[in-house]
Amino acid sequence: MNLQFISDSTGKPTGVFIPIQDWENLKEKYAGLEQEESKMVTIPKWQKEVVRRRLKDYRENPDKVLDWDEVKDSFKLG
């Protein structure tokens, strides 16, 4: 496992970066870890409502969307 330790400006360790494949392996090895992860990753109710509203708008008006490549190109300079 190739862990990377994250430190603050004084050198005090403040976190650990775990490569995704190692994280997936840990979740397989320790059954409760995936449940803990799902508790930590929560989406606020207001944000879910925004997404639901946007999806509803899209489904009702699929022709009123912008093409990403066209939008991106409109921002290119000279």
C-alpha positions in Angstrom: 0.0 0.0 0.0 1.4 3.4 -1.0 0.1 5.8 1.6 0.9 9.5 1.4 0.8 11.6 4.6 -0.5 15.1 4.4 1.0 17.7 6.8 0.3 21.2 7.8 2.8 24.1 7.5 4.4 23.0 10.8 5.0 19.5 9.6 2.2 18.0 11.8 0.4 15.1 10.1 -3.2 16.1 9.3 -4.3 13.4 6.9 -3.6 10.4 4.8 -4.1 9.9 1.1 -5.0 6.3 0.2 -4.9 5.3 -3.5 -8.3 4.3 -4.7 -7.4 0.7 -5.4 -6.0 0.3 -1.9 -9.2 1.9 -0.5 -11.4 -0.6 -2.4 -9.3 -3.5 -1.1 -9.7 -2.1 2.5 -13.4 -2.0 2.0 -13.5 -5.6 0.9 -11.3 -6.6 3.9 -13.2 -4.7 6.6 -16.9 -5.2 6.3 -18.0 -2.2 8.3 -15.8 0.3 6.4 -18.2 0.6 3.5 -21.1 1.4 5.8 -19.0 4.1 7.6 -18.0 5.5 4.2 -21.7 5.8 3.2 -22.4 7.7 6.4 -19.6 10.2 5.8 -20.6 10.9 2.2 -24.0 12.6 2.6 -25.7 14.9 0.1 -27.7 17.7 1.8 -31.4 17.7 1.2 -31.4 21.1 -0.5 -28.8 19.8 -3.0 -30.8 16.7 -3.8 -33.8 19.0 -4.5 -31.8 21.1 -6.9 -30.7 18.1 -8.8 -34.2 16.6 -8.9 -35.6 20.0 -10.2 -32.9 20.2 -12.9 -33.5 16.6 -14.0 -37.3 17.3 -14.2 -36.6 20.4 -16.2 -34.4 18.5 -18.6 -36.8 15.6 -19.0 -39.6 18.1 -19.8 -37.5 20.2 -22.1 -34.7 18.0 -23.6 -34.3 20.4 -26.5 -33.5 23.4 -24.3 -30.0 22.4 -23.3 -26.6 23.7 -24.4 -24.0 21.5 -26.0 -20.9 21.4 -23.8 -18.4 21.6 -26.7 -20.2 24.7 -28.1 -20.2 26.4 -24.6 -16.5 25.6 -24.1 -15.6 26.9 -27.5 -17.4 30.2 -26.8 -15.0 30.9 -24.0 -11.8 30.3 -26.1 -9.8 33.4 -26.7 -8.5 34.6 -30.0 
